[in-house]
């Protein structure tokens, strides 16, 4: 399962510990290894890419598109390609109550949320 050629996504590379918390230190540990040690670390600490925003899809620059359109395109790309682990679609909502709930998720290592206006492009020109 892969994305179309000439596609660029904004997102985060994450590793989780045994308790399911985000483990940035384990990601750093993986990045410092080479050769067989890197292969062992990848098995022990698998990484996932959490995609949050499409910057280019199949060669089309999406940075001038409003956030709502970019999100719909990202969701469509995930569905069309049937992407699953190690690909993860970043959660998204327009509901304030859901955001408040997410902000209580410190137990999983979440550090915050990103707010975007639905009509704002990625890059203002």
URJOJO-V796762 format. One record per pair of residues at least 12 apart in sequence whose ideal C-beta (glycine too) atoms are under 7 Angstrom apart, sorted by sequence separation. I is the first residue (numbers start at 1). J is the second residue. D is the distance in whole Angstrom. If there is no record, write none. Layout:
i:I j:J d:D
i:I j:J d:D
This chain:
i:15 j:27 d:4
i:29 j:41 d:6
i:30 j:42 d:7
i:14 j:27 d:7
i:13 j:27 d:6
i:75 j:89 d:7
i:99 j:113 d:6
i:15 j:30 d:7
i:30 j:45 d:6
i:54 j:70 d:5
i:57 j:73 d:6
i:30 j:47 d:7
i:53 j:70 d:6
i:26 j:45 d:5
i:54 j:73 d:6
i:27 j:47 d:7
i:54 j:74 d:5
i:57 j:77 d:6
i:53 j:74 d:7
i:71 j:92 d:6
i:51 j:74 d:6
i:54 j:77 d:7
i:15 j:45 d:5
i:15 j:47 d:5
i:14 j:47 d:7
i:13 j:47 d:5
i:14 j:48 d:5
i:13 j:49 d:6
i:14 j:50 d:6
i:51 j:87 d:7
i:48 j:85 d:6
i:49 j:86 d:6
i:51 j:88 d:7
i:11 j:49 d:6
i:12 j:50 d:5
i:48 j:86 d:5
i:49 j:87 d:6
i:50 j:88 d:5
i:51 j:89 d:6
i:52 j:90 d:4
i:11 j:50 d:5
i:47 j:86 d:6
i:49 j:88 d:7
i:51 j:90 d:6
i:11 j:51 d:4
i:46 j:86 d:7
i:48 j:88 d:5
i:50 j:90 d:5
i:11 j:52 d:5
i:9 j:51 d:5
i:10 j:52 d:6
i:10 j:53 d:4
i:9 j:53 d:7
i:9 j:54 d:6
i:10 j:55 d:6
i:9 j:55 d:7
i:8 j:55 d:4
i:8 j:56 d:4
i:7 j:56 d:6
i:67 j:116 d:4
i:6 j:56 d:6
i:7 j:57 d:5
i:67 j:117 d:6
i:68 j:118 d:4
i:7 j:58 d:6
i:67 j:118 d:5
i:6 j:58 d:6
i:66 j:118 d:6
i:70 j:122 d:7
i:4 j:57 d:7
i:5 j:58 d:7
i:6 j:59 d:4
i:66 j:119 d:5
i:67 j:120 d:6
i:4 j:58 d:4
i:66 j:120 d:6
i:66 j:121 d:6
i:65 j:121 d:6
i:64 j:121 d:5
i:63 j:121 d:6
i:63 j:122 d:4
i:64 j:123 d:7
i:63 j:123 d:4
i:64 j:125 d:7
i:55 j:122 d:7
i:53 j:122 d:6
i:3 j:77 d:6
i:3 j:81 d:6
i:2 j:81 d:7
i:11 j:90 d:7
i:1 j:81 d:6
i:1 j:82 d:6
i:1 j:83 d:5
i:1 j:84 d:7
i:22 j:108 d:7
i:21 j:108 d:6
i:22 j:109 d:3
i:20 j:108 d:6
i:21 j:109 d:4
i:22 j:110 d:7
